[in-house]
Amino acid sequence: MDDKASGSLDHLAAKADETAKHVEGLSEGMKHLAELFLGREAFMKGKELFIDLNAEMQNMRISMAAITQYNIGGTFEDASKQVNTLIDGWRDFSTQTTLTTKNFVEFGSTLEAAALNAGLTTNEFDKLVRQGAVVGNVLSKGQKGGLEYVSLELKEALMGNVRKNQMFNQALLGPMLKKAHMEMEDFNKLSQKQRSSLVMSALSDPAWQSAIKKQAVSWD
């Protein structure tokens, strides 16, 4: 009886071990399936975001091309080529900064109408976007939404709507106007060309350029 009992116990133990391994195998299989499922979900989400980003960028390209054609003239195709050239340049320039191509395109999209209406050439507009975005990023300390806020204020400056409660315009234009013994009201009364010239001069100040270079180095 003892040998039979012992044999039965060994048999049961073997079955239990086999069952445990089978369950463990199922568990590993389910885990693998879960990982595959989550990987697919992440892939689909990434694909969705990529498609949304492309759609958003394309919409901004179309909008900027329309504004370019309206202000400069020519065909929509010619305007589109100019915009594509600008964006390609911003993409290359973004690698030297902490900003993305999308940041520059959004910034340019906000400023374009006011800039071209002020008489800036395409090259001057390009310089305005590059310098305005990086200086704006420095002054807004890279905070979320800061660059959008800066682009709106810069647009107001080009249009002659600078106010004392505009933090970016105060920080950018205040010292320069003080040296020229001018008030904000005096700035607003200048011609569009004069305002844009002062804005570009302020953005080109060596102090900002040093901060921009330092920021680029720290990003690397």
C-alpha positions in Angstrom: 0.0 0.0 0.0 2.8 2.3 0.8 4.5 1.8 -2.6 1.1 2.3 -4.4 0.4 5.4 -2.3 3.8 6.8 -3.0 3.4 6.1 -6.7 0.1 7.8 -6.8 1.5 10.8 -5.0 4.4 11.0 -7.5 1.9 10.7 -10.4 -0.3 13.5 -8.9 2.8 15.7 -8.4 3.9 15.1 -12.0 0.4 16.1 -13.2 0.4 19.2 -11.0 3.8 20.2 -12.3 2.7 19.6 -15.9 -0.5 21.6 -15.3 1.4 24.5 -13.7 3.8 24.6 -16.7 0.8 24.6 -19.1 -0.9 27.5 -17.1 2.5 29.4 -17.1 2.7 28.9 -20.8 -0.8 30.3 -21.3 0.2 33.2 -19.0 3.3 33.9 -21.1 1.3 33.6 -24.3 -1.3 36.1 -23.0 1.5 38.4 -21.9 3.0 38.2 -25.4 -0.4 38.9 -26.9 -0.9 41.9 -24.6 2.5 43.3 -25.5 1.7 42.9 -29.2 -1.7 44.6 -28.7 -0.2 47.5 -26.7 2.6 47.8 -29.4 0.0 48.0 -32.1 -2.0 50.6 -30.1 1.1 52.7 -29.6 1.9 52.4 -33.3 -1.6 53.3 -34.3 -1.6 56.3 -31.9 1.8 57.4 -33.3 0.5 57.0 -36.9 -2.6 59.1 -36.0 -0.5 61.9 -34.5 1.8 61.8 -37.5 -1.1 62.1 -39.9 -2.6 65.0 -37.8 0.8 66.8 -37.7 1.1 66.4 -41.5 -2.4 67.7 -42.0 -1.8 70.7 -39.7 1.5 71.5 -41.5 -0.2 71.2 -44.9 -3.0 73.6 -43.8 -0.4 76.1 -42.6 1.5 75.8 -45.9 -1.7 76.5 -47.9 -2.7 79.4 -45.7 0.8 81.0 -45.9 0.8 80.5 -49.7 -2.5 82.3 -50.0 -1.3 85.2 -47.9 1.9 85.4 -49.9 0.0 85.5 -53.2 -2.4 88.1 -51.9 0.4 90.4 -50.7 3.0 89.9 -53.3 1.0 88.7 -56.3 1.8 86.0 -58.9 0.3 82.5 -59.0 -0.6 80.3 -56.1 2.0 77.8 -57.4 4.8 80.5 -57.2 3.6 81.5 -53.7 3.6 77.8 -52.6 7.2 77.4 -53.8 8.3 80.5 -51.8 6.6 79.1 -48.7 8.2 75.7 -49.2 11.6 77.3 -49.5 11.0 79.2 -46.3 9.9 76.1 -44.4 12.8 74.1 -45.7 15.1 76.8 -44.4 13.4 76.9 -41.0 13.7 73.1 -40.8 17.5 73.3 -41.3 17.7 76.3 -38.9 15.7 74.5 -36.2 18.6 72.0 -35.8 20.7 74.8 -34.3 18.0 75.7 -31.7 15.8 74.1 -29.1 12.8 74.7 -31.3 11.1 72.4 -33.9 10.2 73.1 -37.5 6.5 73.2 -36.4 7.4 76.0 -33.9 8.8 78.2 -36.7 6.0 77.5 -39.1 3.4 78.4 -36.5 5.3 81.5 -35.6 5.6 82.5 -39.2 2.0 81.7 -40.0 0.9 84.1 -37.3 3.2 87.0 -38.4 3.1 86.7 -42.2 0.1 88.9 -43.0 1.3 91.7 -40.7 4.9 91.4 -41.9 4.2 91.5 -45.6 1.6 94.2 -45.2 4.3 96.2 -43.4 6.4 96.0 -46.6 8.9 93.3 -45.5 10.4 91.3 -48.3 10.4 87.5 -48.2 14.0 87.5 -47.0 13.2 90.1 -44.3 10.2 88.0 -43.2 12.4 84.9 -43.0 14.8 86.8 -40.8 12.0 88.1 -38.6 10.6 84.6 -38.0 14.1 83.1 -37.2 15.1 85.8 -34.8 11.7 86.5 -33.4 11.1 82.8 -32.5 14.4 82.2 -30.9 14.4 85.5 -28.9 10.8 84.9 -28.0 11.7 81.4 -26.7 14.5 82.9 -24.6 12.2 85.6 -23.1 9.3 83.1 -22.5 11.8 80.7 -20.9 10.6 77.9 -23.2 7.3 77.7 -21.4 4.4 75.9 -23.0 2.3 78.4 -25.0 4.9 81.1 -24.6 6.0 81.2 -28.2 2.4 81.5 -29.4 1.9 84.5 -27.0 5.1 86.1 -28.3 4.0 85.8 -31.9 0.7 87.5 -31.2 2.4 90.4 -29.4 5.0 90.8 -32.2 2.2 90.9 -34.7 0.6 93.7 -32.6 3.9 95.6 -32.7 4.1 95.4 -36.5 0.5 96.7 -36.7 1.2 99.6 -34.3 -0.9 98.3 -31.4 1.8 98.1 -28.6 0.4 98.5 -25.1 2.0 98.7 -21.7 0.5 95.4 -20.5 2.3 93.4 -23.3 5.1 91.7 -21.5 7.2 90.6 -24.5 6.9 93.9 -26.4 7.9 95.8 -23.2 10.9 93.6 -22.7 12.0 93.7 -26.3 11.2 97.3 -27.3 11.2 99.1 -23.9 15.0 99.6 -23.6 15.4 100.7 -27.2 12.6 103.2 -27.0 13.9 104.6 -23.7 17.3 105.2 -25.3 15.5 107.0 -28.2 13.4 109.0 -25.7 10.3 107.6 -27.1 7.1 106.3 -25.5 5.0 103.3 -26.7 2.5 105.8 -28.2 5.3 107.3 -30.3 6.2 103.9 -31.6 2.6 103.2 -32.6 2.4 106.4 -34.6 5.4 105.4 -36.7 5.0 104.1 -40.3 4.7 100.4 -40.8 8.2 100.3 -42.3 9.7 102.3 -39.4 8.0 100.0 -36.8 9.2 96.8 -38.6 12.7 98.3 -38.8 12.9 99.0 -35.1 11.5 95.5 -34.3 14.2 93.9 -36.5 16.9 96.1 -34.9 15.8 95.1 -31.4 15.8 91.4 -32.3 19.3 91.7 -33.8 20.8 93.0 -30.5 24.0 91.2 -29.5 22.5 90.4 -26.1 19.9 88.1 -27.7 22.4 86.6 -30.0 24.6 85.5 -27.1 21.6 84.0 -25.3 20.6 82.1 -28.4 24.1 80.7 -29.0 24.3 79.6 -25.3 20.9 78.0 -25.6 21.9 76.1 -28.7 25.1 74.8 -27.0 23.2 73.6 -23.9 20.7 71.8 -26.2 23.6 69.9 -27.9 
